[in-house]
Amino acid sequence: MLRDLLNIIRSEHNQKDLPASDIQYDRTDIDYGSLSSSLTRNMEKIKTAFGKSSDLYERKITTAGNYKITLFFIDGLVNETDISAFLINSLLKSTEQPRNDQSIEFFSKQMIPSTNVIVSHTFKDVYLNLLDGFVIVLFEGSKKAYALNFSGGEKRSLEDSKLEKNLRGPRDAFVEDLRTNTSLIRRRIKNLNLQIENMTLGSRSGTGVCIAYLRDIANLKIVEELQNRLLQINFDNIQDSTYIAHLIEDNPFSIFPLLLKTEKPDKVASNLLEGKIVLLSDNSPTAVLIPTVFGDYFHIQDDYYDYFYIASISRMIRILGAFLATLATPLYIALTAINLDMLPVKLALPFSQIRYVIPFPLVVEVIIMEITLELLREAGLRIPSPIGPAISIVGGLVIGQTAVNAGFTSPFLTIVVALSAIGSFAIPYADLVSTFRIVKGLLIIFSSLFGIFGIGAVITILIIHMCSLTCFGIPYLAPFSEKGILISIKDVLRIPFKLSKKRHSYYRIQDESKVNSHE
């Protein structure tokens, strides 16, 4: 009946469903083969390949010697001022008339004012160079195309990361330009062993990707495994490095984040020197650190700029915040609804008395409060930044106080939910916060059904699951899975630099020593 109603409405507006077989296909014949000596033919092939793209610019030049040259470039990817000032003026002034391949080769070297020239013999290479922001120069009578780097266009300036705030240390952060990001790493690690390898992913997006590592520290077997996984990606759209992270994880269906992401170049440099591998993507300010263990999500770069005892206390507070964010509400449910006999009498009586006033069962009351909290959190993220945090705080205060006064929730639960929210704010990385939100939801359900036993059962299952996880062969719960209590203490606490002379062995790196390293 609904289908008939839709047909009546559409018939009045002359609307029809497009049949599934009614598809118009693109019949463009794109040539990826070798270039010819005919300038006109080469020009037509390139224009045919790009179709009706209005940002493909063609510039025909006739030199003073009556020799024909054509330039191709994509608007917005190049610096047109430099092209006009250096390249076009140089070509226009030429009085030579090259007749063969050798004379054309000599002419191109004399007239092209650039040392960064890529010579292409196929249309496929020409297309890729154009899309990478190069200027293509075609000569009459030549079977070669010359790609010149006059890159330009709009780029975001370097500024502090809005996701990772730090009190000390550098204030720059990665931007959406891949070469700018690699230069930020090079400035911090001036070492010949720093390797930066490029590749292209995404059959349609053609996204530039690079991996960076120190070849004398990192485990080259992990580097090889990463390269193999990247080559096996069969996905036509790669818009961000997080796309790649989802495609190369050991267990993409786990609720726990397996690859740490950061926008801070100083953190990337520190992790490279610890033997990790970094994955960067063009058009993305996010770097992916490989491999990652669970403890990495409680470490921030500020730990290494502060005194070791302050950093150690800060880490313990973050761990406490994680416990509060995950267990505060489930424990309140278990102890006040199921296992009330485990509380002292002086606590059990107030909890029992206030429950008579609340019209909802405890689990319903908790779910309402948690959903309200999540709505306020989302609203604070989506509303423009100057007023977003203020609305979240004011909204939480007003709604919480009103709900208590109206008798819809107890003041004890309001305090517990607020502690849980504050604890989640102490967790440095958003990926782990999202994981703990899911875990808290599971714990709320099982604590309302089975009390403390339900909480213990869920935590046991999660620990078993975490023990089974790996990140490129490295145990996810390292260093707790390694032998020796000192390794675990070193990961939980920040050891003074004078005592921290070895890198983490659980990353399976080549060189564990931080002193007397060869250059």
Backbone hydrogen bonds, N-H to C=O, Kabsch-Sander energy under -0.5 kcal/mol:
donor,donor_aa,acceptor,acceptor_aa,energy
5,L,1,M,-2.1
6,L,2,L,-2.2
7,N,3,R,-2.1
8,I,4,D,-2.0
9,I,5,L,-2.2
10,R,6,L,-2.5
11,S,7,N,-2.3
12,E,8,I,-1.4
13,H,9,I,-0.9
14,N,11,S,-0.8
15,Q,10,R,-3.2
22,D,19,P,-1.2
23,I,21,S,-1.8
25,Y,23,I,-0.7
30,I,28,T,-1.0
32,Y,30,I,-0.6
35,L,121,H,-2.3
39,L,37,S,-0.7
42,N,38,S,-2.0
43,M,39,L,-2.4
44,E,40,T,-2.2
45,K,41,R,-2.2
46,I,42,N,-2.0
47,K,43,M,-2.4
48,T,44,E,-2.4
49,A,45,K,-2.1
50,F,46,I,-1.7
51,G,47,K,-0.7
51,G,48,T,-0.6
53,S,50,F,-1.7
56,L,53,S,-0.9
57,Y,55,D,-0.8
57,Y,73,F,-3.3
59,R,71,L,-2.7
61,I,69,I,-3.4
63,T,61,I,-0.5
63,T,67,Y,-2.5
64,A,92,L,-1.1
64,A,94,S,-0.9
65,G,94,S,-1.4
66,N,63,T,-2.0
69,I,61,I,-2.8
70,T,138,L,-2.3
71,L,59,R,-2.8
72,F,136,I,-2.3
73,F,57,Y,-1.8
75,D,55,D,-3.1
75,D,73,F,-0.5
77,L,74,I,-1.8
78,V,74,I,-0.5
79,N,150,F,-3.0
80,E,78,V,-0.9
83,I,79,N,-1.7
84,S,80,E,-2.3
85,A,81,T,-2.4
86,F,82,D,-2.6
87,L,82,D,-0.9
87,L,83,I,-0.7
88,I,83,I,-2.8
89,N,84,S,-1.2
90,S,86,F,-0.8
91,L,87,L,-2.1
92,L,88,I,-2.6
93,K,89,N,-1.4
94,S,91,L,-1.1
104,I,100,N,-2.5
105,E,101,D,-2.5
106,F,102,Q,-2.4
107,F,103,S,-2.6
108,S,104,I,-2.7
109,K,105,E,-1.9
110,Q,106,F,-1.8
111,M,107,F,-2.5
112,I,108,S,-2.2
114,S,112,I,-2.0
117,V,115,T,-1.3
118,I,147,A,-2.4
119,V,117,V,-0.5
120,S,118,I,-0.5
120,S,145,A,-3.2
123,F,33,G,-3.3
124,K,32,Y,-0.9
126,V,122,T,-1.5
127,Y,123,F,-2.7
128,L,124,K,-2.1
129,N,125,D,-2.4
130,L,126,V,-2.3
131,L,127,Y,-2.3
132,D,128,L,-1.2
133,G,130,L,-1.5
134,F,129,N,-2.5
135,V,148,L,-2.8
136,I,72,F,-2.9
136,I,134,F,-0.5
137,V,135,V,-0.5
137,V,146,Y,-2.7
138,L,70,T,-2.8
138,L,136,I,-0.5
139,F,144,K,-0.6
140,E,68,K,-1.6
141,G,37,S,-1.7
142,S,139,F,-1.7
145,A,120,S,-2.5
146,Y,137,V,-2.2
147,A,118,I,-3.1
147,A,145,A,-0.6
148,L,135,V,-2.8
148,L,146,Y,-0.5
149,N,116,N,-1.1
150,F,133,G,-0.5
150,F,148,L,-1.2
152,G,77,L,-1.8
165,K,163,L,-0.6
174,F,263,E,-2.6
178,L,176,E,-0.6
181,N,177,D,-1.8
182,T,178,L,-2.2
183,S,179,R,-2.0
184,L,180,T,-1.6
185,I,181,N,-1.3
186,R,182,T,-2.4
187,R,183,S,-2.1
188,R,184,L,-0.6
188,R,185,I,-0.8
189,I,185,I,-2.0
190,K,188,R,-0.5
191,N,189,I,-1.4
194,L,191,N,-1.5
195,Q,193,N,-0.8
195,Q,213,Y,-3.4
197,E,211,I,-2.5
199,M,209,V,-2.5
201,L,207,T,-2.7
203,S,235,F,-0.7
204,R,236,D,-1.5
205,S,236,D,-2.2
206,G,202,G,-2.3
207,T,201,L,-2.4
209,V,199,M,-3.1
210,C,280,L,-2.5
211,I,197,E,-2.2
212,A,278,V,-2.6
213,Y,195,Q,-1.9
215,R,193,N,-2.5
215,R,213,Y,-0.7
217,I,214,L,-1.9
218,A,214,L,-2.6
219,N,275,G,-0.6
220,L,218,A,-0.8
222,I,219,N,-0.8
223,V,219,N,-1.7
224,E,220,L,-2.3
225,E,221,K,-2.1
226,L,222,I,-2.5
227,Q,223,V,-2.4
228,N,224,E,-2.2
229,R,225,E,-2.3
230,L,226,L,-2.3
231,L,227,Q,-2.2
232,Q,228,N,-1.4
233,I,230,L,-1.2
235,F,233,I,-0.5
238,I,236,D,-0.5
239,Q,237,N,-0.5
243,Y,240,D,-0.9
244,I,240,D,-1.0
245,A,241,S,-2.1
246,H,242,T,-1.9
247,L,243,Y,-1.2
248,I,244,I,-1.3
249,E,245,A,-0.9
254,S,251,N,-1.6
260,L,289,L,-0.7
262,T,287,A,-2.3
268,V,264,K,-1.9
269,A,265,P,-2.7
270,S,266,D,-2.1
271,N,267,K,-2.2
272,L,268,V,-2.4
273,L,269,A,-2.0
274,E,270,S,-0.5
275,G,272,L,-1.4
276,K,271,N,-2.5
277,I,290,I,-4.1
278,V,212,A,-2.7
279,L,288,V,-2.6
280,L,210,C,-2.9
280,L,278,V,-0.5
282,D,208,G,-3.1
283,N,176,E,-2.3
284,S,281,S,-1.1
287,A,262,T,-3.3
288,V,279,L,-2.4
289,L,260,L,-3.0
290,I,277,I,-3.1
294,F,476,Y,-2.9
295,G,478,A,-0.6
296,D,293,V,-1.3
297,Y,294,F,-1.5
298,F,295,G,-1.7
299,H,296,D,-1.3
303,D,300,I,-1.4
304,Y,301,Q,-1.5
305,Y,302,D,-1.1
306,D,302,D,-1.6
311,A,307,Y,-2.6
312,S,308,F,-2.2
313,I,309,Y,-1.9
314,S,310,I,-2.3
315,R,311,A,-2.2
316,M,312,S,-2.0
317,I,313,I,-2.2
318,R,314,S,-2.1
319,I,315,R,-2.2
320,L,316,M,-2.5
321,G,317,I,-2.7
322,A,318,R,-2.0
323,F,319,I,-2.0
324,L,320,L,-2.5
325,A,321,G,-2.8
326,T,322,A,-1.5
327,L,323,F,-3.4
328,A,323,F,-0.5
328,A,324,L,-1.5
331,L,327,L,-2.5
332,Y,328,A,-1.8
333,I,329,T,-2.1
334,A,330,P,-2.7
335,L,331,L,-2.6
336,T,332,Y,-1.6
337,A,333,I,-2.1
338,I,333,I,-0.7
338,I,334,A,-1.1
339,N,334,A,-3.9
342,M,339,N,-1.6
343,L,340,L,-1.6
347,L,344,P,-1.1
348,A,344,P,-2.9
349,L,345,V,-2.3
351,F,347,L,-1.6
352,S,348,A,-2.4
353,Q,349,L,-2.7
354,I,350,P,-2.2
355,R,351,F,-0.9
356,Y,352,S,-0.6
356,Y,353,Q,-1.0
357,V,354,I,-0.8
358,I,354,I,-0.8
365,E,361,P,-2.3
366,V,362,L,-2.5
367,I,363,V,-2.4
368,I,364,V,-2.4
369,M,365,E,-2.1
370,E,366,V,-2.8
371,I,367,I,-2.6
372,T,368,I,-2.2
373,L,369,M,-2.2
374,E,370,E,-2.4
375,L,371,I,-2.4
376,L,372,T,-2.3
377,R,373,L,-2.1
378,E,374,E,-2.6
379,A,375,L,-2.6
380,G,376,L,-2.2
381,L,377,R,-1.4
382,R,378,E,-2.2
383,I,379,A,-2.2
387,I,384,P,-1.4
388,G,384,P,-1.9
391,I,387,I,-2.4
392,S,388,G,-2.0
393,I,389,P,-2.3
394,V,390,A,-2.8
395,G,391,I,-2.8
396,G,392,S,-2.2
397,L,393,I,-2.4
398,V,394,V,-2.8
399,I,395,G,-2.6
400,G,396,G,-2.3
401,Q,397,L,-2.5
402,T,398,V,-2.4
403,A,399,I,-2.6
404,V,400,G,-2.0
405,N,401,Q,-2.4
406,A,402,T,-2.2
407,G,403,A,-0.6
407,G,404,V,-0.9
408,F,403,A,-2.1
409,T,403,A,-1.1
414,T,410,S,-1.8
415,I,411,P,-2.0
416,V,412,F,-2.1
417,V,413,L,-2.9
418,A,414,T,-2.0
419,L,415,I,-2.3
420,S,416,V,-2.3
421,A,417,V,-2.2
422,I,418,A,-2.5
423,G,419,L,-2.5
424,S,420,S,-1.7
425,F,421,A,-1.4
426,A,422,I,-0.7
426,A,423,G,-0.8
427,I,424,S,-1.1
433,V,429,Y,-1.6
434,S,430,A,-2.3
435,T,431,D,-1.6
436,F,432,L,-2.5
437,R,433,V,-1.7
438,I,434,S,-1.7
439,V,435,T,-2.5
440,K,436,F,-2.4
441,G,437,R,-1.7
442,L,438,I,-2.0
443,L,439,V,-2.5
444,I,440,K,-2.4
445,I,441,G,-1.8
446,F,442,L,-2.4
447,S,443,L,-2.6
448,S,444,I,-1.7
449,L,445,I,-0.9
450,F,446,F,-3.2
451,G,447,S,-1.3
453,F,450,F,-0.9
455,I,451,G,-1.7
456,G,452,I,-2.6
457,A,453,F,-2.4
458,V,454,G,-2.2
459,I,455,I,-2.4
460,T,456,G,-2.2
461,I,457,A,-2.2
462,L,458,V,-2.4
463,I,459,I,-2.4
464,I,460,T,-2.3
465,H,461,I,-2.3
466,M,462,L,-2.6
467,C,463,I,-2.2
468,S,464,I,-1.0
468,S,465,H,-0.5
469,L,465,H,-0.5
469,L,466,M,-0.9
471,C,474,I,-2.4
474,I,471,C,-1.5
476,Y,469,L,-2.2
478,A,475,P,-1.5
480,F,477,L,-1.5
481,S,477,L,-0.5
482,E,479,P,-1.8
488,S,484,G,-0.8
489,I,485,I,-2.2
490,K,486,L,-2.3
491,D,487,I,-1.1
492,V,488,S,-1.9
493,L,489,I,-3.0
495,I,493,L,-0.8
499,L,496,P,-1.3
500,S,496,P,-1.3
501,K,499,L,-1.3
503,R,512,E,-3.7
507,Y,504,H,-1.1
508,R,505,S,-2.1
510,Q,217,I,-2.9
512,E,510,Q,-0.6
514,K,501,K,-2.7
